[in-house]
């Protein structure tokens, strides 16, 4: 059964709000949660537990060289997620994986809508300028944001401009 467009838009808006709440929590935590220990999380936690590389390897069921390579891959940011999950489990940890938007998704979508609408109305604005019917910038921005919400559907936000 197909979801009506209005309902889909509402669901997307709710999803954005929920993700924005999570993103806000991560952004507020700021540098505390983004600061990766110098040698990587795996090595830092292993060392804090007093666990040798060999003991870690034994818990993972791999060779010492493989365990050391796993730590090196994390430091280089080339570790595979499945390996990170296995390492976390061997260290008695959980992996917290998130993509944290730099700004709220509602703002990203509103800005994108506005950009699309501005592009669509470029010709009209030029004609108004030529006819000396120009509107002040603040009023124009308010009007464009309101129009963008009505005229630019979510599904059009990320398409290449024609």
C-alpha positions in Angstrom: 0.0 0.0 0.0 1.5 3.4 -1.1 1.8 6.1 1.5 0.1 9.3 0.5 2.6 12.2 -0.3 1.2 14.4 2.6 1.7 11.5 5.1 5.2 10.7 3.7 6.1 14.4 4.1 4.9 14.3 7.7 6.8 11.1 8.4 10.0 12.7 7.0 9.5 15.7 9.1 9.1 13.6 12.2 12.2 11.6 11.3 14.2 14.8 10.9 13.0 16.1 14.3 13.9 12.8 16.0 17.4 12.8 14.4 17.8 16.5 15.3 17.3 15.6 18.9 19.9 12.9 18.8 22.3 15.2 16.8 21.8 18.0 19.3 22.8 15.7 22.2 26.0 14.7 20.3 26.8 18.3 19.3 26.3 19.5 22.9 28.7 16.8 24.2 31.1 18.3 21.7 34.8 17.6 21.9 34.4 15.2 24.9 32.9 12.5 22.7 34.8 13.3 19.5 38.2 13.3 21.1 39.8 10.0 20.1 42.6 8.9 22.3 46.0 9.3 20.7 46.6 5.6 19.9 42.9 4.9 19.2 40.1 3.6 21.4 41.0 0.0 21.2 44.6 0.5 22.4 43.6 3.0 25.1 40.9 0.7 26.6 43.1 -2.4 26.3 45.9 -0.6 28.1 43.6 0.9 30.7 42.4 -2.6 31.4 46.0 -3.8 31.8 45.5 -6.2 28.9 48.5 -7.1 26.7 48.2 -7.2 22.9 48.6 -11.0 23.2 45.7 -11.3 25.7 43.6 -9.1 23.4 44.4 -11.3 20.4 43.5 -14.4 22.4 40.1 -13.0 23.4 39.5 -12.2 19.7 40.8 -15.6 18.5 43.4 -14.1 16.2 47.2 -13.8 16.2 49.1 -11.1 18.0 50.0 -9.5 14.6 46.4 -9.4 13.6 45.4 -7.7 16.9 48.2 -5.2 16.5 47.1 -4.5 12.9 43.5 -4.0 14.1 44.7 -1.3 16.5 46.8 0.3 13.7 43.8 0.2 11.3 41.7 2.1 13.9 44.4 4.7 14.3 44.5 5.2 10.5 40.7 5.2 10.4 40.6 2.3 8.0 39.1 -0.2 10.4 36.1 -2.1 9.2 32.9 -1.8 11.3 32.6 -5.5 11.9 36.2 -5.6 13.2 35.5 -2.7 15.5 32.4 -4.4 16.9 34.4 -7.6 17.5 37.2 -5.7 19.2 34.6 -3.8 21.4 33.1 -7.1 22.4 36.5 -8.5 23.3 37.1 -5.5 25.5 33.7 -5.6 27.1 32.6 -2.4 25.3 29.8 -1.2 23.1 30.3 0.6 19.8 28.4 3.9 19.5 28.1 4.7 15.8 26.5 7.9 14.6 26.6 10.4 11.8 26.0 13.8 13.5 24.8 16.5 11.3 26.7 19.7 11.7 23.5 21.7 11.8 19.9 20.5 12.5 18.4 18.6 9.5 15.3 20.8 9.6 17.6 23.8 8.9 19.4 21.9 6.1 16.1 21.1 4.4 14.8 24.6 4.8 18.0 26.1 3.4 17.9 23.6 0.5 14.3 24.4 -0.2 15.0 28.1 -0.2 18.0 27.7 -2.6 15.8 25.7 -5.0 13.0 28.2 -4.9 15.5 31.1 -5.3 16.8 29.4 -8.4 13.2 28.9 -9.7 12.3 32.5 -9.1 15.5 34.0 -10.5 13.9 35.1 -13.8 10.9 36.7 -12.0 13.2 38.7 -9.7 15.1 40.0 -12.7 11.9 41.1 -14.4 10.8 42.8 -11.3 14.1 44.6 -11.1 13.8 45.8 -14.7 10.3 47.0 -14.0 11.3 48.8 -10.7 9.1 46.5 -8.6 11.8 45.1 -6.4 10.9 43.9 -2.8 13.2 44.5 0.1 15.6 41.6 1.0 14.1 40.8 4.5 10.5 40.6 3.2 11.7 38.7 0.2 13.5 36.1 2.3 10.5 35.6 4.6 8.2 35.2 1.6 10.6 32.8 -0.1 11.0 30.6 3.0 7.2 30.3 3.3 6.8 29.6 -0.4 9.6 27.0 -0.3 7.9 25.0 2.4 4.8 24.8 0.2 6.3 24.4 -3.3 9.4 22.3 -2.9 8.7 18.7 -1.8 11.3 16.7 0.1 11.8 14.3 -2.9 13.1 17.2 -5.0 15.6 18.5 -2.4 18.7 16.6 -3.6 18.1 16.2 -7.3 20.6 17.8 -9.7 19.3 21.1 -10.9 18.1 21.0 -14.4 
